[in-house]
């Protein structure tokens, strides 16, 4: 069984930043990148609101830069997924890929959040055949085709904008009668001639022989003017939010009603001494790259202080 002073579970801006600070503090951190090395930002085309990048930067490039920086200071970054956890005040053991056990003096959890789906049977039926939760991953396959994006926030608008650069036509199905995206994103979508916004619409089904050929829509659900109809589309992109990847730790850590890990006292501390949480897995409010990075920094500093105070 490997023994480490600081184990970081998950990457992204929170995990990589925690690794940078922990490595510079000589904690010899070990980081397991998880199922999506670099986290959600690797699927973001352009980051325009991170200070220091006046011309913007791609999410994948930013994450690669953070990763290299962590390695430069001595972080041990490994490929692997945490599959089991024991998190107690005097015993912290994480199992990687179902077989390798790591005993840690401290643990920083930065496992992020995963995309939510609509819960339709057709989503599973057409998985990999026209249904996606990552426009930048799969948009390339829909060049000069027609697609529909579901959602009304910044992610949905960004996905619609990205797809409009590839697709012939992009529908944006919004459950409510307005967008909740930032004003800048709203204006971009509204100005884009390739994007047609369908307010008060829900996708309730899909159809097609060997893949998605169309979507079944419900307009004005529950109202007198309720209407069900179909449109021809080649793909469905879902952008309705995320849920925190905290299930592995729920036996030991306090979670809020949405499943986000609770932190206490204005720190990244959890209810288990020596266990810290950073990034989207502990942030139901902001969920931004810069706040995730900041929380990773705080988690590493909290971790160092815990080790010093406990003679570890």
C-alpha positions as CSV (number, residue, x, y, z in Angstrom):
1,X,0.0,0.0,0.0
2,X,1.4,3.4,-1.1
3,X,1.6,6.0,1.6
4,X,1.4,9.7,0.7
5,X,1.2,13.0,2.6
6,X,-1.2,14.7,0.2
7,X,-3.5,12.8,-2.2
8,X,-5.5,14.9,-4.7
9,X,-8.5,13.1,-6.4
10,X,-9.4,14.8,-9.7
11,X,-7.9,17.3,-11.9
12,X,-9.3,20.5,-13.6
13,X,-8.4,24.0,-12.3
14,X,-9.0,23.0,-8.7
15,X,-7.0,19.8,-8.7
16,X,-4.1,21.1,-10.7
17,X,-3.9,24.4,-8.7
18,X,-4.0,22.4,-5.5
19,X,-1.1,20.3,-6.9
20,X,0.9,23.4,-7.7
21,X,0.6,24.9,-4.3
22,X,1.1,21.5,-2.5
23,X,4.2,20.8,-4.5
24,X,5.7,24.2,-3.8
25,X,5.0,23.6,-0.1
26,X,7.1,20.4,-0.4
27,X,4.1,18.1,0.4
28,X,5.0,15.7,-2.5
29,X,1.4,15.6,-3.7
30,X,0.1,12.6,-5.7
31,X,-2.8,13.5,-8.1
32,X,-5.1,11.0,-9.9
33,X,-6.6,12.7,-12.9
34,X,-9.9,10.7,-13.0
35,X,-12.0,9.8,-16.0
36,X,-11.7,13.3,-17.6
37,X,-8.1,14.6,-17.2
38,X,-8.3,18.4,-17.1
39,X,-12.0,18.3,-16.1
40,X,-14.9,20.0,-17.8
41,X,-12.8,22.9,-19.2
42,X,-11.2,20.6,-21.7
43,X,-14.6,20.7,-23.5
44,X,-14.7,24.5,-23.5
45,X,-13.6,26.1,-26.8
46,X,-12.8,29.6,-25.5
47,X,-12.3,31.0,-22.0
48,X,-12.7,34.8,-22.1
49,X,-13.2,35.7,-18.4
50,X,-10.1,34.2,-16.8
51,X,-7.8,37.2,-15.8
52,X,-4.5,37.3,-17.6
53,X,-5.8,36.2,-21.0
54,X,-7.0,39.3,-22.8
55,X,-7.4,37.4,-26.1
56,X,-8.9,34.3,-24.5
57,X,-7.5,30.8,-24.3
58,X,-9.0,27.4,-25.0
59,X,-10.0,25.3,-22.0
60,X,-7.8,22.4,-23.1
61,X,-4.7,24.6,-23.4
62,X,-5.3,26.2,-20.1
63,X,-5.5,22.8,-18.4
64,X,-2.4,21.5,-20.1
65,X,-0.5,24.6,-18.9
66,X,-1.7,24.1,-15.3
67,X,-0.8,20.4,-15.5
68,X,2.8,21.2,-16.8
69,X,3.2,23.8,-14.0
70,X,2.2,21.3,-11.4
71,X,4.7,18.7,-12.8
72,X,7.4,21.4,-12.9
73,X,7.2,21.8,-9.1
74,X,7.3,18.1,-8.5
75,X,3.7,16.9,-8.4
76,X,3.2,13.2,-9.2
77,X,0.3,13.2,-11.7
78,X,-1.1,9.7,-12.4
79,X,-3.7,8.2,-14.6
80,X,-6.5,6.4,-12.6
81,X,-10.0,6.6,-11.1
82,X,-10.9,6.5,-7.5
83,X,-13.3,3.6,-7.0
84,X,-13.5,3.3,-3.2
85,X,-12.9,5.6,-0.3
86,X,-12.5,5.2,3.5
87,X,-12.4,8.7,5.0
88,X,-12.1,8.8,8.8
89,X,-10.1,11.1,11.1
90,X,-7.4,8.5,11.6
91,X,-7.6,6.5,8.4
92,X,-7.8,7.7,4.9
93,X,-7.5,5.1,2.2
94,X,-8.5,5.6,-1.4
95,X,-8.7,2.6,-3.9
96,X,-7.7,3.4,-7.5
97,X,-9.2,1.4,-10.4
98,X,-10.5,-1.2,-8.0
99,X,-7.1,-2.6,-6.9
100,X,-4.4,-0.1,-5.9
101,X,-4.8,1.3,-2.3
102,X,-3.3,4.6,-1.3
103,X,-3.0,5.6,2.4
104,X,-3.0,9.3,2.7
105,X,-2.3,11.7,5.6
106,X,-4.5,14.3,3.8
107,X,-7.0,14.1,0.9
108,X,-8.1,16.9,-1.4
109,X,-11.2,16.0,-3.4
110,X,-11.6,17.9,-6.7
111,X,-13.8,15.5,-8.6
112,X,-15.9,18.1,-10.3
113,X,-19.4,17.7,-11.6
114,X,-21.0,15.7,-14.5
115,X,-23.5,16.7,-17.1
116,X,-27.2,16.1,-16.3
117,X,-29.4,14.4,-18.9
118,X,-33.1,14.8,-19.5
119,X,-33.9,11.3,-18.3
120,X,-35.6,10.2,-21.5
121,X,-35.4,6.5,-22.6
122,X,-34.5,7.8,-26.1
123,X,-31.3,9.3,-24.6
124,X,-30.0,5.8,-23.9
125,X,-31.4,4.4,-27.1
126,X,-29.5,6.9,-29.2
127,X,-26.4,7.2,-27.0
128,X,-23.5,7.6,-29.4
129,X,-25.9,7.9,-32.3
130,X,-27.0,11.5,-32.1
131,X,-27.2,12.3,-28.4
132,X,-24.4,14.3,-26.7
133,X,-23.7,16.4,-23.7
134,X,-20.5,17.8,-25.1
135,X,-20.8,20.1,-28.2
136,X,-17.0,20.6,-28.5
137,X,-16.4,16.9,-28.3
138,X,-18.9,15.8,-30.9
139,X,-19.9,18.9,-32.9
140,X,-17.4,18.0,-35.7
141,X,-19.6,15.1,-36.6
142,X,-22.6,17.4,-37.4
143,X,-21.0,19.7,-40.0
144,X,-23.6,21.1,-42.3
145,X,-26.4,19.3,-40.4
146,X,-29.2,20.4,-38.2
147,X,-29.1,20.0,-34.4
148,X,-31.0,21.0,-31.3
149,X,-29.5,22.2,-28.0
150,X,-31.5,21.9,-24.8
151,X,-31.0,24.5,-22.1
152,X,-31.2,28.2,-21.4
153,X,-28.0,29.1,-19.5
154,X,-24.5,30.1,-20.5
155,X,-23.4,26.5,-21.3
156,X,-26.4,26.0,-23.7
157,X,-25.8,29.3,-25.4
158,X,-22.1,28.7,-25.7
159,X,-22.8,25.2,-27.2
160,X,-25.3,26.8,-29.6
161,X,-22.8,29.4,-30.7
162,X,-20.1,26.8,-31.2
163,X,-22.3,24.5,-33.2
164,X,-23.5,27.4,-35.3
165,X,-20.0,27.5,-36.7
166,X,-20.3,24.0,-37.9
167,X,-23.9,23.2,-38.5
168,X,-26.4,24.4,-41.1
169,X,-29.1,25.1,-38.4
170,X,-29.2,25.1,-34.6
171,X,-32.4,25.1,-32.6
172,X,-32.2,26.1,-28.9
173,X,-35.0,24.6,-26.9
174,X,-35.6,26.6,-23.7
175,X,-38.1,25.4,-21.1
176,X,-39.0,28.9,-19.9
177,X,-39.9,32.0,-21.8
178,X,-36.5,33.6,-21.4
179,X,-32.8,32.8,-21.3
180,X,-30.9,32.8,-18.0
181,X,-27.5,33.1,-19.6
182,X,-25.4,36.2,-19.1
183,X,-26.4,39.2,-21.1
184,X,-23.3,38.9,-23.3
185,X,-24.1,35.3,-24.2
186,X,-27.8,36.2,-24.8
187,X,-26.9,38.9,-27.2
188,X,-24.6,36.7,-29.2
189,X,-27.2,34.0,-29.6
190,X,-30.0,36.4,-30.5
191,X,-27.8,38.0,-33.2
192,X,-26.8,34.7,-34.7
193,X,-28.9,34.0,-37.8
194,X,-28.2,30.2,-37.7
195,X,-29.7,29.9,-34.2
196,X,-33.5,29.7,-33.7
197,X,-34.6,29.9,-30.1
198,X,-37.7,27.9,-29.2
199,X,-39.0,29.4,-25.9
200,X,-41.3,27.3,-23.7
201,X,-40.3,24.1,-25.5
202,X,-39.2,20.8,-24.1
203,X,-37.7,17.8,-25.9
204,X,-39.9,14.8,-24.9
205,X,-38.6,12.2,-27.4
206,X,-36.4,11.3,-30.4
207,X,-36.9,9.2,-33.5
208,X,-34.9,7.7,-36.2
209,X,-33.8,4.3,-37.7
210,X,-30.0,4.1,-37.3
211,X,-29.6,7.3,-35.4
212,X,-31.4,10.5,-34.5
213,X,-33.5,11.8,-37.4
214,X,-35.8,14.1,-35.4
215,X,-37.0,15.4,-32.1
216,X,-40.5,15.4,-30.6
217,X,-41.2,18.7,-28.9
218,X,-43.8,19.9,-26.3
219,X,-44.7,23.6,-26.6
220,X,-46.4,25.4,-23.7
221,X,-46.6,22.3,-21.5
222,X,-49.6,22.5,-19.1
223,X,-51.2,25.4,-20.8
224,X,-54.3,25.8,-23.0
225,X,-52.1,26.2,-26.0
226,X,-50.1,23.1,-25.3
227,X,-48.9,21.5,-28.6
228,X,-46.8,18.5,-29.5
229,X,-45.0,18.3,-32.8
230,X,-41.8,17.0,-34.4
231,X,-38.9,18.6,-36.2
232,X,-36.1,17.1,-38.3
233,X,-32.7,17.2,-36.6
234,X,-29.6,15.1,-36.8
235,X,-28.4,15.5,-33.3
236,X,-29.5,16.4,-29.7
237,X,-27.0,18.3,-27.5
238,X,-28.0,18.5,-23.8
239,X,-26.8,21.5,-21.7
240,X,-29.0,21.7,-18.6
241,X,-26.4,21.7,-15.9
242,X,-24.3,19.3,-13.8
243,X,-24.4,17.2,-10.7
244,X,-21.5,16.9,-8.3
245,X,-19.3,13.8,-8.4
246,X,-19.5,13.1,-4.7
247,X,-21.3,9.8,-4.5
248,X,-18.1,7.9,-3.6
249,X,-17.7,10.0,-0.5
250,X,-21.3,10.3,0.8
251,X,-20.8,7.7,3.5
252,X,-18.3,9.9,5.2
253,X,-18.7,13.5,4.2
254,X,-21.6,15.9,4.8
255,X,-23.3,16.9,1.5
256,X,-25.9,19.5,0.8
257,X,-29.4,18.6,-0.6
258,X,-28.0,18.7,-4.1
259,X,-25.0,16.5,-3.3
260,X,-22.3,19.1,-3.1
261,X,-19.7,18.6,-0.5
262,X,-20.0,21.0,2.4
263,X,-17.0,23.0,3.5
264,X,-16.8,24.8,6.8
265,X,-15.4,27.9,8.6
266,X,-14.6,29.8,5.4
267,X,-12.0,27.1,4.4
268,X,-12.0,24.1,2.2
269,X,-12.3,21.8,5.2
270,X,-14.9,19.1,5.3
271,X,-16.4,17.5,8.4
272,X,-13.6,14.9,8.4
273,X,-10.3,16.3,9.6
274,X,-7.6,16.1,7.0
275,X,-10.1,15.9,4.1
276,X,-10.6,19.0,1.9
277,X,-12.8,19.7,-1.1
278,X,-12.2,22.1,-3.9
279,X,-13.8,23.1,-7.2
280,X,-17.3,22.3,-8.6
281,X,-17.8,19.3,-6.3
282,X,-18.1,21.7,-3.4
283,X,-19.5,24.8,-5.2
284,X,-23.2,24.9,-6.1
285,X,-23.1,28.7,-6.5
286,X,-20.3,30.0,-8.7
287,X,-18.9,27.1,-10.7
288,X,-16.3,29.2,-12.5
289,X,-12.7,28.3,-13.6
290,X,-11.2,31.0,-11.5
291,X,-13.2,30.2,-8.3
292,X,-12.3,26.5,-8.8
293,X,-8.6,27.4,-9.1
294,X,-8.9,29.7,-6.0
295,X,-10.5,26.9,-4.0
296,X,-7.7,24.5,-5.0
297,X,-5.2,27.0,-3.7
298,X,-7.0,27.3,-0.4
299,X,-7.4,23.6,-0.1
300,X,-3.6,23.1,-0.5
301,X,-2.8,25.8,2.1
302,X,-5.4,24.3,4.5
303,X,-3.8,20.9,3.9
304,X,-0.3,22.1,4.6
305,X,-1.5,23.8,7.9
306,X,-3.2,20.6,8.9
307,X,-0.1,18.5,8.4
308,X,2.1,21.0,10.3
309,X,-0.4,21.3,13.2
310,X,-0.7,17.5,13.5
311,X,3.0,16.8,13.1
312,X,2.5,14.9,9.9
